[in-house]
Amino acid sequence: MEELAKLAGTSKSMIRGLEQKPIIGRPNAERISKIAEALGATTEFLLVDDPEFTGGEDAVFIMRYRRAGAETRRKLAAILAVLET
């Protein structure tokens, strides 16, 4: 959470508030855009209410995945293929 807040140029408390249901605080479009950019995601992805998305842990995973090299991504895809069978 701390790394995400730093990358997005916001506070940990803002990130924490965005993870709450209902959302605490009212982030503006610029802040949402910066958070999406830090995660390597689209603003639409962040705004969709998906019960499968668990918040902070998923966000960190997505951020790390987007920064991973092709070989790491290939390995992760292979692991998922095994787990999904």
BAVO-916306 format. One record per atom (N, C-alpha, C): residue number from 1; atom name; x, y, z. Coordinates in pm, 1 decimal, m for minus. Each point is the difference from the previous one (the first is absolute). Example, Ala and Ser with C-alpha at 12.3 -4.5 7.8 and 13.67 -1.06 7.14 Angstrom:
2
[1, 'N', [1319.0, m569.0, 780.0]]
[1, 'CA', [m89.0, 119.0, 0.0]]
[1, 'C', [90.0, 120.0, 0.0]]
[2, 'N', [m35.0, 105.0, m72.0]]
[2, 'CA', [82.0, 119.0, 6.0]]
[2, 'C', [m77.0, 109.0, 73.0]]
***
This chain:
85
[1, 'N', [81.4, m117.8, 0.0]]
[1, 'CA', [m81.4, 117.8, 0.0]]
[1, 'C', [86.9, 125.8, 0.0]]
[2, 'N', [106.6, m4.5, 76.7]]
[2, 'CA', [89.1, 115.1, 7.7]]
[2, 'C', [63.1, 28.6, m136.4]]
[3, 'N', [44.3, m105.7, m68.2]]
[3, 'CA', [61.5, 17.3, m131.6]]
[3, 'C', [m100.2, 56.2, m100.4]]
[4, 'N', [m121.5, m51.0, 2.0]]
[4, 'CA', [m103.5, 48.9, m90.2]]
[4, 'C', [m28.8, 147.5, 26.5]]
[5, 'N', [m13.4, 36.5, 126.3]]
[5, 'CA', [m26.4, 140.0, 35.0]]
[5, 'C', [112.6, 89.8, m50.0]]
[6, 'N', [123.4, m44.7, 16.5]]
[6, 'CA', [115.2, 78.3, m44.5]]
[6, 'C', [m1.3, 15.9, m151.6]]
[7, 'N', [m23.2, m110.0, m73.0]]
[7, 'CA', [m2.8, 4.9, m146.2]]
[7, 'C', [m113.3, 87.3, m52.8]]
[8, 'N', [m112.9, m0.1, 70.9]]
[8, 'CA', [m116.4, 77.2, m43.1]]
[8, 'C', [2.5, 143.7, 51.0]]
[9, 'N', [97.6, 31.9, 84.0]]
[9, 'CA', [9.0, 135.3, 52.9]]
[9, 'C', [m112.7, 34.2, 95.3]]
[10, 'N', [m39.6, m97.6, 80.0]]
[10, 'CA', [m107.9, 22.1, 95.7]]
[10, 'C', [38.1, m63.1, 133.5]]
[11, 'N', [m89.4, 2.9, 93.7]]
[11, 'CA', [30.1, m53.0, 133.0]]
[11, 'C', [m50.4, m143.9, 15.6]]
[12, 'N', [58.8, m69.5, 96.0]]
[12, 'CA', [m47.3, m135.1, 31.8]]
[12, 'C', [m144.5, 3.9, 47.4]]
[13, 'N', [m36.7, 104.9, 71.9]]
[13, 'CA', [m137.4, 8.0, 49.4]]
[13, 'C', [m99.3, 15.3, m115.4]]
[14, 'N', [39.5, 68.0, m107.4]]
[14, 'CA', [m88.3, 10.7, m117.4]]
[14, 'C', [m16.3, m137.0, m64.6]]
[15, 'N', [108.8, m73.3, m15.3]]
[15, 'CA', [m7.1, m135.0, m59.3]]
[15, 'C', [m86.0, m88.8, 88.6]]
[16, 'N', [22.9, 7.5, 130.0]]
[16, 'CA', [m77.6, m80.0, 95.0]]
[16, 'C', [m149.4, 34.5, m10.6]]
[17, 'N', [m29.7, 127.1, m11.3]]
[17, 'CA', [m138.8, 43.3, m12.2]]
[17, 'C', [m65.6, m49.9, m127.2]]
[18, 'N', [77.0, m9.4, m107.5]]
[18, 'CA', [m54.0, m48.8, m126.8]]
[18, 'C', [m29.0, m149.4, 4.0]]
[19, 'N', [66.0, m70.9, 89.8]]
[19, 'CA', [m22.3, m144.3, 12.1]]
[19, 'C', [m124.5, m32.1, 81.4]]
[20, 'N', [m53.4, 98.0, 71.1]]
[20, 'CA', [m116.6, m22.4, 85.4]]
[20, 'C', [m127.4, m8.9, m82.6]]
[21, 'N', [m96.7, m70.3, 52.5]]
[21, 'CA', [m133.9, m6.4, m60.2]]
[21, 'C', [m98.3, 50.8, 103.6]]
[22, 'N', [m69.6, 109.6, m17.3]]
[22, 'CA', [12.6, 92.1, m112.4]]
[22, 'C', [130.7, 77.8, 7.0]]
[23, 'N', [39.7, 55.5, m111.8]]
[23, 'CA', [126.7, 73.2, m8.1]]
[23, 'C', [m4.6, 120.1, 92.9]]
[24, 'N', [108.9, 16.0, 75.0]]
[24, 'CA', [14.0, 113.9, 90.1]]
[24, 'C', [76.5, 108.6, m74.7]]
[25, 'N', [m52.3, 119.4, m2.6]]
[25, 'CA', [62.9, 110.0, m73.3]]
[25, 'C', [m53.6, 6.8, m141.9]]
[26, 'N', [33.2, 105.3, m67.4]]
[26, 'CA', [m48.2, 19.6, m136.8]]
[26, 'C', [119.6, 37.7, m87.3]]
[27, 'N', [69.8, m99.9, m53.8]]
[27, 'CA', [116.0, 31.9, m83.0]]
[27, 'C', [m43.7, 66.0, m130.8]]
[28, 'N', [81.4, 93.1, m46.9]]
[28, 'CA', [m32.0, 64.0, m127.5]]
[28, 'C', [55.5, m84.0, m115.6]]
[29, 'N', [m37.5, 36.8, m120.6]]
[29, 'CA', [38.9, m76.4, m118.8]]
[29, 'C', [151.2, m6.4, m16.5]]
[30, 'N', [68.7, 107.6, 30.9]]
[30, 'CA', [146.4, 1.3, m12.4]]
[30, 'C', [64.3, m101.0, 94.8]]
[31, 'N', [m49.0, m6.2, 123.0]]
[31, 'CA', [56.0, m93.9, 97.6]]
[31, 'C', [m26.3, m143.8, m43.6]]
[32, 'N', [m120.7, m27.4, m46.0]]
[32, 'CA', [m32.9, m135.1, m47.5]]
[32, 'C', [89.5, m36.8, m117.6]]
[33, 'N', [22.3, 94.9, m89.9]]
[33, 'CA', [86.1, m23.5, m115.6]]
[33, 'C', [142.8, m31.9, 42.7]]
[34, 'N', [51.4, 72.5, 99.9]]
[34, 'CA', [136.2, m24.6, 49.0]]
[34, 'C', [10.6, m136.8, 66.2]]
[35, 'N', [m101.0, m39.4, 74.5]]
[35, 'CA', [0.6, m131.5, 64.3]]
[35, 'C', [m3.8, m109.2, m107.0]]
[36, 'N', [m85.4, 18.1, m100.3]]
[36, 'CA', [m7.2, m97.6, m108.9]]
[36, 'C', [134.5, m11.8, m71.0]]
[37, 'N', [61.9, 112.8, m27.4]]
[37, 'CA', [130.9, m0.7, m65.6]]
[37, 'C', [103.4, m73.2, 84.1]]
[38, 'N', [m0.1, 25.5, 130.4]]
[38, 'CA', [95.1, m66.5, 90.0]]
[38, 'C', [m20.4, m150.7, 0.4]]
[39, 'N', [m123.4, m43.6, m19.2]]
[39, 'CA', [m30.6, m143.3, m2.4]]
[39, 'C', [18.3, m61.4, m138.0]]
[40, 'N', [18.3, 84.7, m100.1]]
[40, 'CA', [6.1, m50.7, m136.0]]
[40, 'C', [m136.7, m45.6, m47.5]]
[41, 'N', [m103.7, 66.1, 49.6]]
[41, 'CA', [m137.9, m37.0, m32.8]]
[41, 'C', [m69.9, 119.8, m62.8]]
[42, 'N', [m121.8, m22.8, m45.1]]
[42, 'CA', [m81.6, 109.5, m51.5]]
[42, 'C', [m88.4, 53.3, 112.0]]
[43, 'N', [m48.9, 120.9, m17.8]]
[43, 'CA', [m92.5, 54.1, 99.6]]
[43, 'C', [m128.2, m83.0, 2.8]]
[44, 'N', [m40.5, m50.6, m115.5]]
[44, 'CA', [m120.0, m83.5, m7.0]]
[44, 'C', [15.2, m123.6, 87.9]]
[45, 'N', [118.5, m59.9, m4.6]]
[45, 'CA', [26.4, m118.4, 82.5]]
[45, 'C', [m20.9, 31.8, 147.3]]
[46, 'N', [45.8, 116.6, 41.0]]
[46, 'CA', [m13.4, 37.9, 140.7]]
[46, 'C', [m143.6, 31.1, 39.1]]
[47, 'N', [m77.9, 47.5, m95.0]]
[47, 'CA', [m135.3, 43.9, 32.2]]
[47, 'C', [m104.6, m110.5, m8.0]]
[48, 'N', [35.4, m114.1, m56.1]]
[48, 'CA', [m94.7, m111.0, m10.0]]
[48, 'C', [m10.1, m69.0, 135.0]]
[49, 'N', [m120.2, m22.2, 44.8]]
[49, 'CA', [m22.1, m68.9, 127.3]]
[49, 'C', [1.8, m150.0, m24.9]]
[50, 'N', [115.0, m61.8, 25.5]]
[50, 'CA', [19.6, m142.3, m26.6]]
[50, 'C', [18.9, m72.7, 132.5]]
[51, 'N', [m93.1, m85.3, 38.9]]
[51, 'CA', [11.9, m69.6, 128.3]]
[51, 'C', [120.6, m93.1, 7.5]]
[52, 'N', [58.2, m35.8, m112.9]]
[52, 'CA', [119.2, m85.4, m0.8]]
[52, 'C', [125.9, 78.2, 35.1]]
[53, 'N', [m4.4, 130.6, m15.0]]
[53, 'CA', [115.8, 84.7, 25.6]]
[53, 'C', [5.4, 33.0, 148.0]]
[54, 'N', [108.2, m39.5, 67.4]]
[54, 'CA', [7.1, 14.4, 145.1]]
[54, 'C', [73.1, 125.3, 46.7]]
[55, 'N', [36.3, 88.1, m89.0]]
[55, 'CA', [59.6, 125.4, 42.1]]
[55, 'C', [150.4, m0.7, 1.3]]
[56, 'N', [58.4, 38.2, 112.5]]
[56, 'CA', [142.8, 23.4, 11.6]]
[56, 'C', [89.5, m111.1, m48.2]]
[57, 'N', [m25.9, m122.7, 42.2]]
[57, 'CA', [85.1, m111.2, m41.5]]
[57, 'C', [m5.8, m20.6, m150.1]]
[58, 'N', [m119.4, 8.9, m58.1]]
[58, 'CA', [m13.1, m13.4, m144.8]]
[58, 'C', [72.5, 113.8, m70.4]]
[59, 'N', [m12.9, 119.4, 51.2]]
[59, 'CA', [63.3, 115.6, m62.4]]
[59, 'C', [151.2, m14.9, m2.0]]
[60, 'N', [56.3, m44.4, 109.5]]
[60, 'CA', [144.5, m19.9, 7.3]]
[60, 'C', [42.3, m109.1, m97.8]]
[61, 'N', [m76.9, m108.8, m7.0]]
[61, 'CA', [32.8, m107.8, m92.7]]
[61, 'C', [m3.3, 50.9, m143.9]]
[62, 'N', [m103.7, 73.2, m35.3]]
[62, 'CA', [m11.8, 52.6, m136.0]]
[62, 'C', [117.1, 92.3, m32.0]]
[63, 'N', [36.0, 84.4, 94.5]]
[63, 'CA', [111.7, 91.1, m19.7]]
[63, 'C', [130.0, m78.4, m22.3]]
[64, 'N', [22.8, m100.7, 81.6]]
[64, 'CA', [121.7, m80.7, m14.4]]
[64, 'C', [m1.2, m78.5, m130.7]]
[65, 'N', [m116.1, m52.4, m38.5]]
[65, 'CA', [m11.5, m75.1, m125.2]]
[65, 'C', [32.7, 90.1, m118.9]]
[66, 'N', [m54.1, 120.1, m0.8]]
[66, 'CA', [23.2, 90.8, m112.7]]
[66, 'C', [146.4, 39.4, m12.7]]
[67, 'N', [72.5, m2.1, 110.2]]
[67, 'CA', [142.4, 34.7, m3.3]]
[67, 'C', [88.9, m121.6, m28.7]]
[68, 'N', [m56.6, m118.9, 6.9]]
[68, 'CA', [78.1, m122.6, m19.1]]
[68, 'C', [40.6, m14.5, m146.3]]
[69, 'N', [110.4, m69.8, m18.0]]
[69, 'CA', [46.7, m28.9, m135.1]]
[69, 'C', [m83.1, m110.1, m64.7]]
[70, 'N', [24.1, m19.8, m128.9]]
[70, 'CA', [m76.3, m98.3, m77.0]]
[70, 'C', [14.1, m141.0, 57.1]]
[71, 'N', [118.7, m36.4, 44.7]]
[71, 'CA', [21.5, m135.3, 53.4]]
[71, 'C', [m78.8, m21.8, 129.1]]
[72, 'N', [m1.9, 98.8, 86.8]]
[72, 'CA', [m77.4, m10.8, 124.5]]
[72, 'C', [m148.2, m10.3, m30.6]]
[73, 'N', [m47.6, 79.4, m94.6]]
[73, 'CA', [m141.1, m7.8, m38.9]]
[73, 'C', [m34.4, m137.4, m56.8]]
[74, 'N', [90.1, m55.2, m80.1]]
[74, 'CA', [m22.1, m133.3, m56.5]]
[74, 'C', [m10.1, m103.6, 111.4]]
[75, 'N', [88.2, 8.8, 98.4]]
[75, 'CA', [m1.9, m93.9, 112.4]]
[75, 'C', [m129.7, 13.2, 79.5]]
[76, 'N', [m42.7, 122.4, 24.5]]
[76, 'CA', [m126.0, 20.7, 72.7]]
[76, 'C', [m118.9, m57.4, m76.9]]
[77, 'N', [m1.2, 17.6, m130.8]]
[77, 'CA', [m107.2, m55.7, m81.4]]
[77, 'C', [m0.2, m151.8, 9.2]]
[78, 'N', [117.5, m61.6, 0.1]]
[78, 'CA', [8.7, m145.2, 12.0]]
[78, 'C', [m49.5, m47.3, 136.1]]
[79, 'N', [33.4, 72.6, 104.6]]
[79, 'CA', [m47.3, m34.6, 134.3]]
[79, 'C', [m151.4, 9.4, 6.8]]
[80, 'N', [m56.5, 107.1, m54.7]]
[80, 'CA', [m145.3, 15.1, m0.1]]
[80, 'C', [m68.5, m111.9, m78.4]]
[81, 'N', [60.2, m37.6, m111.7]]
[81, 'CA', [m58.6, m108.5, m80.8]]
[81, 'C', [m7.5, m129.4, 80.4]]
[82, 'N', [102.9, m28.0, 78.4]]
[82, 'CA', [1.9, m120.4, 83.5]]
[82, 'C', [m105.0, 11.7, 111.2]]
[83, 'N', [m6.6, 114.1, 64.0]]
[83, 'CA', [m93.8, 19.7, 111.0]]
[83, 'C', [m145.8, m2.9, m44.5]]
[84, 'N', [m25.8, 40.4, m123.1]]
[84, 'CA', [m137.8, 5.9, m49.5]]
[84, 'C', [m51.3, m134.7, m50.6]]
[85, 'N', [85.3, m101.1, m5.5]]
[85, 'CA', [m45.4, m131.4, m47.7]]
[85, 'C', [m44.2, m88.0, 112.8]]
***
